[in-house]
Amino acid sequence: GAGDAAQPAARKLRTISVVLPCASEKILMVNTVRSIYENTPADVLAEILVVDDGSETPLSTLWPADDADPSGVAGVPVGGFDPSPNAGHWGKIKQKVRFLRHEKIMGLMTARTTGANAAMGDVVAMFDCHVKPDKNWWPSVLSEISENYRRVTIPVITRLDIDTWKEVGRRPAPGGGMSACYFAWDSEFKWANNRFWKPGEKRWVPVMSGGLLAMSREWWVELGGYDKEMKGWGGENIEQSLRIWLCGGEIVSLDDSYIAHMWRDSSHPKTLKHYNVIGSTLRNRWRAVSAWLGDFKAKTLTFPDFRGFRFPTPAEDLQAYAPTKARLQCKTFEWYVDRFANIFHKSGLMPETVFQLESQRAPGVCLERTGSVLGHAKVAHGPLSLAPCNKDERLQFFHKANQAADGECCSGLRGYDSDQCVRHNGQFGGGSESIDTAVCSIDGSNLAQIATLGGDGRIVLGGHHDRCLQIVPASTASVPPAEGEAKAQAWDLAAVPCDRAAENSVPKPKVLPKWNRLEERVSLEREIYDRMKFSMSSGHGEVKKVNGTEEVGPR
């Protein structure tokens, strides 16, 4: 089941209002409206609410005249449609459209709120103003939300070519594609892509990406809408996802509901936004954390991006959340952690311990993500190198992560406070072989990210029991220096046979490819979790030791 609460009685929901927040989208708005109209039955589509968020030219004035050439609007081809619909087609579409206008830019969340509050359909679908839904996008939306009016649905997001107005690329298999995300401690969201869920199960979504979703109008009202103090765009998807799950709702990805979406591309001017962004995404993310994480917000404050909120003056005013929390009897964040145990416990987002990794071959030399950052790396892959061990360097700390083949943790190594996992690139022994980091595939499906740290100190790579991570003399160093930075730079990382002693080992005797864990400690998020669970169990817990340190945990 989705959670602890009893599921509400089923309702028969029949109609959908589609809300489109649009800011100077122009032809994209026209094409999106037409796509929705032509791919949704008239008795299902209650209305299309175009919320014009401060466009310089009111979008309602850009709607084509009823006798306009249907194959083009304002000189821009309308691709992907029947080139010769019946006369009066634009007028028929407009009968389903309501234009609501903000005279100045209010931001995405306010625009969605304006539309959702005005909606008359049983279900409110919120889309971006540059999408093309598949003709079968809607049946599962109605059936799933009818089954539980507190259920929010997410489609599978595909790619839209706005020049042809057609979906492009190969559709993902059921359960694939871009729909499900997970929560990271820096109040970011990462794509999980539903790879955890098995056939026959509902594909529960821990965090939605935010742009495309549907919920019952009744649940929208009960939830209390968006945080009115959040401005602009960004962070609202995190806040809403936590609000939905913690307050008795659920979010599910639909296998058979496809919506093609235009992705912004700096090399394609037509895709770029034509409005000014207002508000602060960072502050929005912090409000989400402040509202829903409880004591866990101390973890978010450890990230450099949030240093400005460590001593806030004034503190965030969260009084508006109180009525919703009381009315819906919302749960606390540790419930969410346990609800998504496959993410937090079995994929390493709640690491038991964190540690440095020191090479036994060159004592004093540690793994480091030199040149990388804490939190969201904003890159697909990053560097992995060697540096003098420094217990104060956060980029030197790692932990076990990514699900193993048996569904438990762990098969890989993740940089602590990052989205990066150790990766072995290329064929073992091949000319292009390299060791670096990449955005973690937390379900363990990426064989290149298998880096299993055993009790004997070996890091087995790629699931090959005969290849381990080791340091080897750099090609630029004939004799490795003895100390400091130069010593670290004299070594490179490589995959070597796990059972063969290194040649020319320094110091003698020859050593196997093994690593020591230094400065091992319980992670802050685990400390908070154990404290919360211990408190909830009214003092009944057990104490275990990690490197001599007592750690309190639930039975």
N, C-alpha and C positions, 0 to 999 in steps of 0.2 A: 504494500500500500504506500500511499504518498506520505503519510504522516501519522500522528497519534490520534487526531481528532476524527470523530465519526463523519463519514462523507454525507454532505447534504442530499436531500431528496432530489431525484432527477426532475428536470424541467424540459418542456418541449420548446426550444428556442428556434424561431423560424426566419428571422430577418437580420440583416447585417447593415450597419452604418459604417462606411469607410471614411476615416478622417485622414486628410492629407495636409500636413503643415508645409506651406510653400513660401519661399522667399525669393522673388525674382526668377522663378523657374521657367516661366513663359511657355515655350513650346514643349518642354518636358512635362509641365503640368497638363497641357492639352493631351499629349500622348498617353500619359498615365491615366487620366480620367477616362479617355476613350477605351483603353485596355481593360480597365475595371468594368466599365459598362458592358463591353462586348463579351467578357468572359465570366459574367455573373448573371444568373437568371433574374428576370425582372421581378418575380415574386419573392426572391431572396434579397435583392439589393434594395434596401429601404431608401438609401440616399448616399451621395458622395459629398462630403463636407470639405470644401477647399478653404483652408484657413490662410488667408493672405497676410503674411507677417511683415507688414511694412514695405512691400514692394513699391519702388518709385512710381511705376505705372500700375494702377490697380489691375490685378489679374482678371477680374471680371470683364474688363474692357477688351481683353485679348481673346475672348472666346470667339471662334469663327462664326460668321454670319450663316444663317440657315442654308443659303444658296452657295456657300463657299465651295470651291473645288475640294472634294474630300481627299484627293491625292496629295494635297499640299496646303500648308498654312503659312502665311506671311513669307512665302518663298522658300520655306524649309520643307523638304520632302517628309511625308509621314510614312515611314517604312513599316513593313510587317502587317499591313492591314489590307482588307479587300479594297482594291482601288476604285470600285464603283458601287458603293452602297446605295440604298434607296434614297430618293430625294427627301430632303428634310432630316437627314441623319443627325446633323449637329444639333438641331432643335430638339430632337427626341432625347439625345444624351443630356442636354441642358435641363430637361424636365426633372432629371434625377440629381441635379447638382445644386447645392446651396453654397454661395460664396459668403464667408465671414471675414471681416477685415480688421487688422490692427493698423492704425495710422502710422505707428512707428514700430521698429523691430522690438519684439518682446522676447524672442528666443523660442527654441524648439519646444521646451516643456510647457510654456504658457500657451503656445499655439495649439499643441495637442489638447491641453486642458479646455481651451475655448471650444474646440471641436467636439470633444467627448462629452462635455457638459450640455451641448446643444443636441446631441444625437438622440434619435427616436427609435432606432432599431433595437432588437433584443440583444444583439452582440455589437460591440464597438471594435472595429479593426483599425489599427493605427499603422499606416504605411509611410514610407518616404515619398517624396513628390517626383521620383524618377524610377518607377518600377513597372514591370509588366507581369501580372499574375497569370499563371496557367489556367486553362479553362476549368480544371478540376481543383482549384485552390480552396474552395469553400465547403464541400460536403463534410470533411472531417472536422473542420472548424466548428460547425454547428453540432455535429454528433458528440464530439468530445466535451464541449462546453455545456451541452444539454445534460450530459451524464453527471457533471458536477459544475454548478454555476461559478464556483470559486477556482476553476481551472483556467489557466492562461495558455494559449496555444502559440507555438512558434513554427513558421514554415521552414522548409529547406531553402536556403538562399543560393541562387545561381547568378550567373553574370549576364548582364544586358548590354548589347551593342546598340548605342543610341543612334548610330548612323543608319542602321537597318531596322531598328526597333525589334530585334529578335534575340532570343536567348542563345548564347554561344557557349561552346565548350561542352564537354561530355557531362551528362547528369550523373551525380553520385549515386551509388547503390543505396538502397534503403538503410537508414541509420547513418549514412555518411553526410558529406556536405557541411555547410556552415550553418549551424543553428544553436548548438549548445556550447556554453562557456563555463568556466569555473572561476571562483573568487581567489585572488592572490592577496597576500597580506599588505601589499602596498596599495590596496584599494584599486587594483586593476582587474581586468578580466582577460582570461586566456581561452582560446578555442580548445574545447575538448572533443568536439565533433562526434559525440555520441558513441565513441568506440568502446565504452564500458558496458553497453546494454546488450542483452541477448535477445534473439528472436522470440517474439511472443510477449515481451515485457513492454510496458509503456516507457518511452524514452524521456525520463525525467531530466529537466534542465536546471542545474544549480544556479546559473546566472544567464540571463538572456542578453544578446548583443544590443538590443534596445530599439532598433529601427523598425522592425516588422513584428507585430504581435496582435492578438485578439483576445478580448475578455468580455464577459457579460456586462451589460450596462449596470446591472444590479451590483456586481462585485466591484466595479469601478467606483460606484457611490460609497459602498461600505468601506473600501480601502482608504478613502479620503484623498484620492488623486495624488498629484506630485507635490513634493516639498516646495512651497511657494517661495522659499528663500533661495532655492537653487535657480541660477540664472543661466541663460544661454543653452549650451549643449554639452553633454558629457557628464558621466557620473550618475545620471538619473536611472540608467539601466541597473546599476548596482543597488541603488537605494530601493527601487521598485522590486527587484528580485528578492532582496532580503525581506522587505515588507510582506510580499506575497507569501513566501514560505513560512516566515516566523508567525504570521497572523492567521494561519489556517488555510491558506491556498496552496496551489501547486502549479508548476509550469511543465508543459510537455511539448516535445518536438513531434511534428507530424511527418510521417514517412512519405505521404502522397500529396502534400500541399507544397507546390513549387512556386516561388516568386523570383523572377529575374530582377536583379538590382544593378543600377549603374554605380560603379566604384569610381571615386574621384582619382584622376590620373593627370599629373602635372604635364605630361607630354601630349595630352589631348585637351585643348582649351575648352571645348564644349562641355566637358565634365566638371569644370572648376566652378566653385561657388561664386555667386555675384551679390554677396551681402556681407555686412560686417558682423563678426562674432562678438557677442556681448557676454559678460560674466566671466567666471573663472572655473574651468573644469576641475582644477585642483581643490578649490574650496568646495565644490559640489561633492567630490569624492570624500573629502574630510567630513562633510555633514552626514553622508551615508554611514561612515564609520562611527561618528559620534552618536548617531541615533540608534544604531543596531548592534555594535560590537561589544558594548559594555566594557569590562576590564581589558578585553583584547585590543582596544584602541591603543594601549601602551605599546603593542607590537608595531602598529602602523607608524607611530611616532618615531621609531628607530630609523626610518628611512630618510635620507637627506632631503627628499622633496618636501617632507612634512615638517622640517625643522622650524618653519615659521609658525607652526601651530602648537609648539611645545609649551609656550607661555602666552596663550592667546589673551589679548586685551581688546575688546571684551570677549568673554567666552561665547561660543555659539548658543543662540537661543533655540532650544529644542522643545519649547512648551507645546508647539502645535502637534507634536507627535503623541502627547499624553492621551488625548481622547481616543485616538485610534487604538493605542496599545491597551487601554482599559476596556474599550468596547469589544475588541476582538480577542482579548486575553492572549496577547502575543507572547511567544516564547523567547528565551534568551539564546545567545549565539552558540553556546556549547551544544544546544539541541541541533542546530544547523550542521555543526561539525560532525556529530554522530549520524545525522540523517544522510550525509554524504561521506560516509566512512570510506567509500572506495576512492574518494579524492583525497581526503585529509589523512586518514590513517594508513590506507593501503597503497597510496601513491607518493607518500612522503611530504605532503603539505603540512603535516604536523610531526616534524622529525623528533624522534626520541632524543637524539644527541647530535651535536655538531662538533667538528674537529678539523684540525689541520692534518695534512698528509705529508710526512717527512720521508724522503728516500733513505732506505737503509744503505744504499750504495754510497751516498754522499751526505752524511749527517749534517744537519744545519740547512739543507736545501729542501724547500717545500713547493708544492703545487700552488699556483696563483693564477687568477683570471686577470692578469696584468692588463691595464688599459681599459677594462670593462667598467661597468657601473653597478650599483646596487638597485634592486627593483627591476622595473621593466627595461630591458636592455635596448629596445627599439631597433634591434637588428636580428636577422635570422640566425646568425652564428657569430661567435666571438673567439678571442684568443685564449689559449691555455699555455702557460709557460712555467718557468721555475724562478724562484727568488729566495733570498735568505729568509729563513723562518722568522716571522714577526707576529707575535700573539696579538698585537694591536691592529694588524692589517685584516680588515673584514673580508677582503677579496681572497684570502687564503683559507677560508672556512668552507667546508663541504658537509653534506649529509647524504645518507642513503635515500633514494627516491625511485619513482617509476615502478609500476606493478611488475611482479615477476610472473612467470608462466603459470604458477599455481594460484594466481589471483591475490597473493599476499605481497607485502613489501619485503624486499626491494630488488630491482635488477640493475639499477644505475646509481650514478653519483651526481648530485645537483649542487651547484654553487649556492651557498646559504644566502638568503635574501636576494635571490635572483630567479630569472626564468630560464637559466642556462644549465644544460647537463653535459657531462663529459661525452665526447663523441670520437669514435675511430672512423676515419675516412678512408675509403679505398680498400683494395684487396690486401690481405696480409702479405708482406714481402713485396708488394707492387711498387712501381716507381713513383706513383702519386700518393702514396700512403701518408696520412697526417693525423695528428691528434689535436682536436680543438674542442669548442663547446657549441651547442646549438639549442634552440628553444626546445624545452623538454617535451617529449611525447610521453605523458604521464601514465598512459595505459600500458607502456612497455612494448608497443608494437614496432618501434624503430630499432632494428637489430644493431644499428650503428651506435646506439646509445646504451647498449648493455656494457656495463662496467661494474662487475660484481665484486664488492670488497669482502673478502673472506676473513675468518678469524685468524688465519695465519699471516695476514698482511698482504696477500696477493690481490691484485685488481685484474680479474679475468675479463677480457674484452670480447665483445661480439658474440658471446655464447660459445666461443671456441675454447675448449679447456686447455689448449696448448699455446694460447697467446695471452700474455700479460703486459700490463703497463710497466715500463722501466725507463730509466734514464740512460743515455749513451753519450759518449764524448761528442761534443759538437764538432762539425767538420772544420771549424776555424781554430780549434784548440788541439795542439799536439799533446800537451800535458796539462790536465785540468789543474787550475790554481787551487790553493788550499783553503782560502777564506773569502768571505764577503760576496759582494755583488758579482765580482769577476768569477768566483767559483760557481755561482748559479748559472751565469751566462755561458759557462764552458760545457754545459750539458744540454742535450736535446731530449725530447720525449719520443719513445718508439714502442711498437708492439714487438715483444720478443718471446721465445719459447718459455713457458712458465717454469719448467724444471731444469733449465740449463743455467749454470752459473755464468755470470757476466765475465767476458774476457777483460783482462787488464784492470780488474776491479781495484778501486781505490776507496778506502784503505784495504789492505790484505786482512784476512783471507778473502777469496772470491765469495760474492754474495748473490743470492737468488733475487729475482725481481719482487721485492717486498717493500712495504711502506709502514711507517709507524704513525699511529694516531696521537697527535699532540693536543694539549689544551682541551681535551674532550669534556663537554659540559652539556647539561640539559638545555634545550632551546627555550627561549623566553615564552614562545607560544605554548609549548608543552607545559611549562611551569604554570602558566595561567589556567590552561585547561584542567590540569590535575587539581589545582586549588579550587576551581569552580565545582568540579565533580565531587571532590572531597567534602566541600561545604554542603552540597546538595544531599549527600548521603548521611548528613547529620553526624559527621565525625567518624563514620565507619569506613575506614580505608585501610590499605596496607602500605607499608613503606618498603621500598626497594632501594638499592644502592647502585649508583652509576659512578664509577671511578672514585668510590669512597664518599660520594655525596648522597645524602638521603633525599629521595624523591618520593613524594606522596602521590599515590594514584588510587583510582577506584578499584574495588574488588572485581 
